[in-house]
């Protein structure tokens, strides 16, 4: 997990893909499913 990749996610310039969710879970804990669900919830909120 690089700093630019993380900053892109935080700034909304990139999404959390399943592959990225695995990397995030390794760094910050939790599991990949949590991070993918978080992205899905965000995407649904943006569409509404």
PQR file with spaces between the fields and no chain letter, atoms N, CA, C, O and H, PARSE charges and radii, in Angstrom:
ATOM       1  N    UNK     1       0.851   -1.169    0.000 -0.4000 1.5000
ATOM       2  CA   UNK     1       0.000    0.000    0.000 -0.0000 2.0000
ATOM       3  C    UNK     1       0.894    1.228    0.000  0.5500 1.7000
ATOM       4  O    UNK     1       1.629    1.485    0.954 -0.5500 1.4000
ATOM       5  N    UNK     2       0.816    1.975   -1.084 -0.4000 1.5000
ATOM       6  CA   UNK     2       1.639    3.175   -1.181 -0.0000 2.0000
ATOM       7  C    UNK     2       0.859    4.378   -0.660  0.5500 1.7000
ATOM       8  O    UNK     2      -0.372    4.375   -0.631 -0.5500 1.4000
ATOM       9  H    UNK     2       0.220    1.766   -1.859  0.4000 1.0000
ATOM      10  N    UNK     3       1.590    5.388   -0.257 -0.4000 1.5000
ATOM      11  CA   UNK     3       0.948    6.600    0.229 -0.0000 2.0000
ATOM      12  C    UNK     3       0.098    7.260   -0.860  0.5500 1.7000
ATOM      13  O    UNK     3      -1.028    7.668   -0.574 -0.5500 1.4000
ATOM      14  H    UNK     3       2.589    5.390   -0.281  0.4000 1.0000
ATOM      15  N    UNK     4       0.594    7.383   -2.105 -0.4000 1.5000
ATOM      16  CA   UNK     4      -0.249    7.984   -3.146 -0.0000 2.0000
ATOM      17  C    UNK     4      -1.550    7.198   -3.383  0.5500 1.7000
ATOM      18  O    UNK     4      -2.601    7.802   -3.600 -0.5500 1.4000
ATOM      19  H    UNK     4       1.509    7.053   -2.337  0.4000 1.0000
ATOM      20  N    UNK     5      -1.489    5.874   -3.342 -0.4000 1.5000
ATOM      21  CA   UNK     5      -2.698    5.072   -3.545 -0.0000 2.0000
ATOM      22  C    UNK     5      -3.699    5.331   -2.426  0.5500 1.7000
ATOM      23  O    UNK     5      -4.895    5.476   -2.677 -0.5500 1.4000
ATOM      24  H    UNK     5      -0.636    5.383   -3.166  0.4000 1.0000
ATOM      25  N    UNK     6      -3.210    5.387   -1.198 -0.4000 1.5000
ATOM      26  CA   UNK     6      -4.088    5.651   -0.063 -0.0000 2.0000
ATOM      27  C    UNK     6      -4.684    7.057   -0.141  0.5500 1.7000
ATOM      28  O    UNK     6      -5.870    7.244    0.128 -0.5500 1.4000
ATOM      29  H    UNK     6      -2.238    5.269   -0.994  0.4000 1.0000
ATOM      30  N    UNK     7      -3.875    8.031   -0.502 -0.4000 1.5000
ATOM      31  CA   UNK     7      -4.377    9.400   -0.630 -0.0000 2.0000
ATOM      32  C    UNK     7      -5.426    9.510   -1.732  0.5500 1.7000
ATOM      33  O    UNK     7      -6.391   10.260   -1.588 -0.5500 1.4000
ATOM      34  H    UNK     7      -2.911    7.879   -0.720  0.4000 1.0000
ATOM      35  N    UNK     8      -5.256    8.787   -2.816 -0.4000 1.5000
ATOM      36  CA   UNK     8      -6.255    8.797   -3.882 -0.0000 2.0000
ATOM      37  C    UNK     8      -7.589    8.256   -3.387  0.5500 1.7000
ATOM      38  O    UNK     8      -8.641    8.779   -3.752 -0.5500 1.4000
ATOM      39  H    UNK     8      -4.471    8.177   -2.933  0.4000 1.0000
ATOM      40  N    UNK     9      -7.558    7.224   -2.568 -0.4000 1.5000
ATOM      41  CA   UNK     9      -8.797    6.671   -2.010 -0.0000 2.0000
ATOM      42  C    UNK     9      -9.427    7.674   -1.062  0.5500 1.7000
ATOM      43  O    UNK     9     -10.627    7.935   -1.136 -0.5500 1.4000
ATOM      44  H    UNK     9      -6.702    6.799   -2.271  0.4000 1.0000
ATOM      45  N    UNK    10      -8.627    8.235   -0.175 -0.4000 1.5000
ATOM      46  CA   UNK    10      -9.142    9.204    0.802 -0.0000 2.0000
ATOM      47  C    UNK    10      -9.744   10.416    0.112  0.5500 1.7000
ATOM      48  O    UNK    10     -10.772   10.933    0.550 -0.5500 1.4000
ATOM      49  H    UNK    10      -7.652    8.023   -0.115  0.4000 1.0000
ATOM      50  N    UNK    11      -9.117   10.871   -0.957 -0.4000 1.5000
ATOM      51  CA   UNK    11      -9.585   12.059   -1.667 -0.0000 2.0000
ATOM      52  C    UNK    11     -10.668   11.772   -2.699  0.5500 1.7000
ATOM      53  O    UNK    11     -11.094   12.674   -3.420 -0.5500 1.4000
ATOM      54  H    UNK    11      -8.282   10.451   -1.312  0.4000 1.0000
ATOM      55  N    UNK    12     -11.113   10.524   -2.772 -0.4000 1.5000
ATOM      56  CA   UNK    12     -12.189   10.174   -3.685 -0.0000 2.0000
ATOM      57  C    UNK    12     -11.773   10.085   -5.139  0.5500 1.7000
ATOM      58  O    UNK    12     -12.625   10.104   -6.027 -0.5500 1.4000
ATOM      59  H    UNK    12     -10.767    9.791   -2.186  0.4000 1.0000
ATOM      60  N    UNK    13     -10.487    9.988   -5.396 -0.4000 1.5000
ATOM      61  CA   UNK    13     -10.001    9.881   -6.770 -0.0000 2.0000
ATOM      62  C    UNK    13      -9.851    8.442   -7.221  0.5500 1.7000
ATOM      63  O    UNK    13      -9.628    8.176   -8.402 -0.5500 1.4000
ATOM      64  H    UNK    13      -9.795    9.972   -4.674  0.4000 1.0000
ATOM      65  N    UNK    14      -9.973    7.515   -6.286 -0.4000 1.5000
ATOM      66  CA   UNK    14      -9.840    6.101   -6.569 -0.0000 2.0000
ATOM      67  C    UNK    14     -10.817    5.345   -5.682  0.5500 1.7000
ATOM      68  O    UNK    14     -11.196    5.827   -4.614 -0.5500 1.4000
ATOM      69  H    UNK    14     -10.154    7.731   -5.327  0.4000 1.0000
ATOM      70  N    UNK    15     -11.222    4.166   -6.122 -0.4000 1.5000
ATOM      71  CA   UNK    15     -12.150    3.356   -5.331 -0.0000 2.0000
ATOM      72  C    UNK    15     -11.411    2.189   -4.685  0.5500 1.7000
ATOM      73  O    UNK    15     -10.291    1.848   -5.065 -0.5500 1.4000
ATOM      74  H    UNK    15     -10.914    3.775   -6.989  0.4000 1.0000
ATOM      75  N    UNK    16     -12.064    1.595   -3.705 -0.4000 1.5000
ATOM      76  CA   UNK    16     -11.498    0.420   -3.045 -0.0000 2.0000
ATOM      77  C    UNK    16     -11.937   -0.805   -3.837  0.5500 1.7000
ATOM      78  O    UNK    16     -13.092   -1.224   -3.765 -0.5500 1.4000
ATOM      79  H    UNK    16     -12.974    1.873   -3.396  0.4000 1.0000
ATOM      80  N    UNK    17     -11.020   -1.363   -4.580 -0.4000 1.5000
ATOM      81  CA   UNK    17     -11.278   -2.590   -5.331 -0.0000 2.0000
ATOM      82  C    UNK    17     -11.049   -3.780   -4.399  0.5500 1.7000
ATOM      83  O    UNK    17     -10.447   -3.620   -3.338 -0.5500 1.4000
ATOM      84  H    UNK    17     -10.082   -1.023   -4.639  0.4000 1.0000
ATOM      85  N    UNK    18     -11.515   -4.956   -4.774 -0.4000 1.5000
ATOM      86  CA   UNK    18     -11.255   -6.128   -3.927 -0.0000 2.0000
ATOM      87  C    UNK    18      -9.768   -6.336   -3.648  0.5500 1.7000
ATOM      88  O    UNK    18      -9.388   -6.672   -2.526 -0.5500 1.4000
ATOM      89  H    UNK    18     -12.004   -5.086   -5.637  0.4000 1.0000
ATOM      90  N    UNK    19      -8.937   -6.141   -4.651 -0.4000 1.5000
ATOM      91  CA   UNK    19      -7.491   -6.297   -4.462 -0.0000 2.0000
ATOM      92  C    UNK    19      -6.965   -5.253   -3.475  0.5500 1.7000
ATOM      93  O    UNK    19      -6.163   -5.569   -2.596 -0.5500 1.4000
ATOM      94  H    UNK    19      -9.246   -5.869   -5.562  0.4000 1.0000
ATOM      95  N    UNK    20      -7.420   -4.019   -3.625 -0.4000 1.5000
ATOM      96  CA   UNK    20      -6.999   -2.956   -2.714 -0.0000 2.0000
ATOM      97  C    UNK    20      -7.540   -3.205   -1.309  0.5500 1.7000
ATOM      98  O    UNK    20      -6.879   -2.872   -0.325 -0.5500 1.4000
ATOM      99  H    UNK    20      -8.072   -3.762   -4.338  0.4000 1.0000
ATOM     100  N    UNK    21      -8.730   -3.784   -1.205 -0.4000 1.5000
ATOM     101  CA   UNK    21      -9.312   -4.088    0.101 -0.0000 2.0000
ATOM     102  C    UNK    21      -8.439   -5.077    0.870  0.5500 1.7000
ATOM     103  O    UNK    21      -8.299   -4.974    2.089 -0.5500 1.4000
ATOM     104  H    UNK    21      -9.267   -4.055   -2.004  0.4000 1.0000
ATOM     105  N    UNK    22      -7.866   -6.016    0.166 -0.4000 1.5000
ATOM     106  CA   UNK    22      -6.957   -6.972    0.816 -0.0000 2.0000
ATOM     107  C    UNK    22      -5.731   -6.240    1.351  0.5500 1.7000
ATOM     108  O    UNK    22      -5.297   -6.491    2.476 -0.5500 1.4000
ATOM     109  H    UNK    22      -7.980   -6.100   -0.824  0.4000 1.0000
ATOM     110  N    UNK    23      -5.179   -5.347    0.558 -0.4000 1.5000
ATOM     111  CA   UNK    23      -4.006   -4.589    1.001 -0.0000 2.0000
ATOM     112  C    UNK    23      -4.335   -3.705    2.203  0.5500 1.7000
ATOM     113  O    UNK    23      -3.568   -3.636    3.164 -0.5500 1.4000
ATOM     114  H    UNK    23      -5.531   -5.143   -0.355  0.4000 1.0000
ATOM     115  N    UNK    24      -5.483   -3.030    2.136 -0.4000 1.5000
ATOM     116  CA   UNK    24      -5.885   -2.161    3.245 -0.0000 2.0000
ATOM     117  C    UNK    24      -6.067   -2.965    4.520  0.5500 1.7000
ATOM     118  O    UNK    24      -5.645   -2.536    5.594 -0.5500 1.4000
ATOM     119  H    UNK    24      -6.106   -3.087    1.356  0.4000 1.0000
ATOM     120  N    UNK    25      -6.696   -4.134    4.407 -0.4000 1.5000
ATOM     121  CA   UNK    25      -6.921   -4.956    5.597 -0.0000 2.0000
ATOM     122  C    UNK    25      -5.602   -5.427    6.210  0.5500 1.7000
ATOM     123  O    UNK    25      -5.508   -5.588    7.427 -0.5500 1.4000
ATOM     124  H    UNK    25      -7.039   -4.483    3.535  0.4000 1.0000
ATOM     125  N    UNK    26      -4.599   -5.645    5.386 -0.4000 1.5000
ATOM     126  CA   UNK    26      -3.289   -6.053    5.900 -0.0000 2.0000
ATOM     127  C    UNK    26      -2.615   -4.920    6.670  0.5500 1.7000
ATOM     128  O    UNK    26      -1.891   -5.162    7.636 -0.5500 1.4000
ATOM     129  H    UNK    26      -4.676   -5.514    4.398  0.4000 1.0000
ATOM     130  N    UNK    27      -2.857   -3.685    6.237 -0.4000 1.5000
ATOM     131  CA   UNK    27      -2.217   -2.537    6.872 -0.0000 2.0000
ATOM     132  C    UNK    27      -3.022   -2.037    8.074  0.5500 1.7000
ATOM     133  O    UNK    27      -2.454   -1.781    9.136 -0.5500 1.4000
ATOM     134  H    UNK    27      -3.446   -3.489    5.453  0.4000 1.0000
ATOM     135  N    UNK    28      -4.340   -1.899    7.911 -0.4000 1.5000
ATOM     136  CA   UNK    28      -5.167   -1.267    8.929 -0.0000 2.0000
ATOM     137  C    UNK    28      -6.002   -2.241    9.750  0.5500 1.7000
ATOM     138  O    UNK    28      -6.633   -1.849   10.731 -0.5500 1.4000
ATOM     139  H    UNK    28      -4.801   -2.106    7.048  0.4000 1.0000
ATOM     140  N    UNK    29      -6.006   -3.506    9.353 -0.4000 1.5000
ATOM     141  CA   UNK    29      -6.793   -4.489   10.076 -0.0000 2.0000
ATOM     142  C    UNK    29      -8.177   -4.647    9.481  0.5500 1.7000
ATOM     143  O    UNK    29      -8.474   -4.132    8.402 -0.5500 1.4000
ATOM     144  H    UNK    29      -5.493   -3.825    8.555  0.4000 1.0000
ATOM     145  N    UNK    30      -9.010   -5.364   10.201 -0.4000 1.5000
ATOM     146  CA   UNK    30     -10.319   -5.687    9.661 -0.0000 2.0000
ATOM     147  C    UNK    30     -10.163   -6.788    8.635  0.5500 1.7000
ATOM     148  O    UNK    30      -9.162   -7.503    8.620 -0.5500 1.4000
ATOM     149  H    UNK    30      -8.769   -5.782   11.077  0.4000 1.0000
ATOM     150  N    UNK    31     -11.149   -6.915    7.790 -0.4000 1.5000
ATOM     151  CA   UNK    31     -11.023   -7.885    6.709 -0.0000 2.0000
ATOM     152  C    UNK    31     -11.408   -7.218    5.395  0.5500 1.7000
ATOM     153  O    UNK    31     -12.010   -6.144    5.390 -0.5500 1.4000
ATOM     154  H    UNK    31     -11.962   -6.334    7.803  0.4000 1.0000
ATOM     155  N    UNK    32     -11.068   -7.843    4.310 -0.4000 1.5000
ATOM     156  CA   UNK    32     -11.309   -7.257    2.994 -0.0000 2.0000
ATOM     157  C    UNK    32     -12.797   -7.038    2.733  0.5500 1.7000
ATOM     158  O    UNK    32     -13.178   -6.071    2.075 -0.5500 1.4000
ATOM     159  H    UNK    32     -10.580   -8.716    4.315  0.4000 1.0000
ATOM     160  N    UNK    33     -13.627   -7.925    3.243 -0.4000 1.5000
ATOM     161  CA   UNK    33     -15.075   -7.781    3.043 -0.0000 2.0000
ATOM     162  C    UNK    33     -15.581   -6.480    3.637  0.5500 1.7000
ATOM     163  O    UNK    33     -16.410   -5.801    3.032 -0.5500 1.4000
ATOM     164  H    UNK    33     -13.318   -8.711    3.778  0.4000 1.0000
ATOM     165  N    UNK    34     -15.092   -6.129    4.810 -0.4000 1.5000
ATOM     166  CA   UNK    34     -15.488   -4.867    5.447 -0.0000 2.0000
ATOM     167  C    UNK    34     -15.191   -3.687    4.534  0.5500 1.7000
ATOM     168  O    UNK    34     -16.040   -2.818    4.334 -0.5500 1.4000
ATOM     169  H    UNK    34     -14.418   -6.681    5.302  0.4000 1.0000
ATOM     170  N    UNK    35     -13.977   -3.658    3.979 -0.4000 1.5000
ATOM     171  CA   UNK    35     -13.572   -2.525    3.164 -0.0000 2.0000
ATOM     172  C    UNK    35     -14.346   -2.455    1.852  0.5500 1.7000
ATOM     173  O    UNK    35     -14.672   -1.365    1.383 -0.5500 1.4000
ATOM     174  H    UNK    35     -13.287   -4.363    4.141  0.4000 1.0000
ATOM     175  N    UNK    36     -14.644   -3.612    1.255 -0.4000 1.5000
ATOM     176  CA   UNK    36     -15.442   -3.625    0.021 -0.0000 2.0000
ATOM     177  C    UNK    36     -16.867   -3.163    0.321  0.5500 1.7000
ATOM     178  O    UNK    36     -17.452   -2.413   -0.460 -0.5500 1.4000
ATOM     179  H    UNK    36     -14.379   -4.497    1.636  0.4000 1.0000
ATOM     180  N    UNK    37     -17.423   -3.603    1.440 -0.4000 1.5000
ATOM     181  CA   UNK    37     -18.772   -3.159    1.818 -0.0000 2.0000
ATOM     182  C    UNK    37     -18.809   -1.660    2.095  0.5500 1.7000
ATOM     183  O    UNK    37     -19.784   -0.986    1.760 -0.5500 1.4000
ATOM     184  H    UNK    37     -16.947   -4.213    2.074  0.4000 1.0000
ATOM     185  N    UNK    38     -17.762   -1.148    2.699 -0.4000 1.5000
ATOM     186  CA   UNK    38     -17.682    0.283    2.946 -0.0000 2.0000
ATOM     187  C    UNK    38     -17.700    1.054    1.623  0.5500 1.7000
ATOM     188  O    UNK    38     -18.381    2.074    1.509 -0.5500 1.4000
ATOM     189  H    UNK    38     -16.971   -1.696    2.971  0.4000 1.0000
ATOM     190  N    UNK    39     -16.959    0.574    0.635 -0.4000 1.5000
ATOM     191  CA   UNK    39     -16.952    1.214   -0.679 -0.0000 2.0000
ATOM     192  C    UNK    39     -18.321    1.122   -1.334  0.5500 1.7000
ATOM     193  O    UNK    39     -18.792    2.094   -1.925 -0.5500 1.4000
ATOM     194  H    UNK    39     -16.406   -0.254    0.728  0.4000 1.0000
ATOM     195  N    UNK    40     -18.961   -0.031   -1.237 -0.4000 1.5000
ATOM     196  CA   UNK    40     -20.289   -0.214   -1.825 -0.0000 2.0000
ATOM     197  C    UNK    40     -21.305    0.724   -1.181  0.5500 1.7000
ATOM     198  O    UNK    40     -22.129    1.317   -1.877 -0.5500 1.4000
ATOM     199  H    UNK    40     -18.578   -0.820   -0.757  0.4000 1.0000
ATOM     200  N    UNK    41     -21.253    0.859    0.132 -0.4000 1.5000
ATOM     201  CA   UNK    41     -22.166    1.763    0.836 -0.0000 2.0000
ATOM     202  C    UNK    41     -21.952    3.203    0.383  0.5500 1.7000
ATOM     203  O    UNK    41     -22.910    3.953    0.194 -0.5500 1.4000
ATOM     204  H    UNK    41     -20.584    0.377    0.698  0.4000 1.0000
ATOM     205  N    UNK    42     -20.705    3.577    0.212 -0.4000 1.5000
ATOM     206  CA   UNK    42     -20.391    4.924   -0.271 -0.0000 2.0000
ATOM     207  C    UNK    42     -20.930    5.127   -1.688  0.5500 1.7000
ATOM     208  O    UNK    42     -21.544    6.152   -1.985 -0.5500 1.4000
ATOM     209  H    UNK    42     -19.927    2.968    0.365  0.4000 1.0000
ATOM     210  N    UNK    43     -20.698    4.150   -2.551 -0.4000 1.5000
ATOM     211  CA   UNK    43     -21.179    4.255   -3.933 -0.0000 2.0000
ATOM     212  C    UNK    43     -22.695    4.400   -3.983  0.5500 1.7000
ATOM     213  O    UNK    43     -23.214    5.215   -4.746 -0.5500 1.4000
ATOM     214  H    UNK    43     -20.199    3.318   -2.309  0.4000 1.0000
ATOM     215  N    UNK    44     -23.403    3.624   -3.185 -0.4000 1.5000
ATOM     216  CA   UNK    44     -24.866    3.703   -3.163 -0.0000 2.0000
ATOM     217  C    UNK    44     -25.349    5.064   -2.661  0.5500 1.7000
ATOM     218  O    UNK    44     -26.326    5.610   -3.173 -0.5500 1.4000
ATOM     219  H    UNK    44     -22.981    2.962   -2.565  0.4000 1.0000
ATOM     220  N    UNK    45     -24.666    5.601   -1.667 -0.4000 1.5000
ATOM     221  CA   UNK    45     -25.036    6.913   -1.136 -0.0000 2.0000
ATOM     222  C    UNK    45     -24.808    7.997   -2.170  0.5500 1.7000
ATOM     223  O    UNK    45     -25.589    8.944   -2.254 -0.5500 1.4000
ATOM     224  H    UNK    45     -23.872    5.157   -1.251  0.4000 1.0000
ATOM     225  N    UNK    46     -23.765    7.878   -2.949 -0.4000 1.5000
ATOM     226  CA   UNK    46     -23.476    8.870   -3.984 -0.0000 2.0000
ATOM     227  C    UNK    46     -24.512    8.858   -5.111  0.5500 1.7000
ATOM     228  O    UNK    46     -24.795    9.901   -5.700 -0.5500 1.4000
ATOM     229  H    UNK    46     -23.130    7.108   -2.881  0.4000 1.0000
ATOM     230  N    UNK    47     -25.066    7.710   -5.409 -0.4000 1.5000
ATOM     231  CA   UNK    47     -26.052    7.581   -6.485 -0.0000 2.0000
ATOM     232  C    UNK    47     -27.402    8.148   -6.068  0.5500 1.7000
ATOM     233  O    UNK    47     -28.136    8.680   -6.900 -0.5500 1.4000
ATOM     234  H    UNK    47     -24.836    6.862   -4.931  0.4000 1.0000
ATOM     235  N    UNK    48     -27.728    8.038   -4.803 -0.4000 1.5000
ATOM     236  CA   UNK    48     -29.048    8.460   -4.299 -0.0000 2.0000
ATOM     237  C    UNK    48     -29.179    9.956   -4.277  0.5500 1.7000
ATOM     238  O    UNK    48     -30.222   10.479   -3.883 -0.5500 1.4000
ATOM     239  H    UNK    48     -27.132    7.606   -4.127  0.4000 1.0000
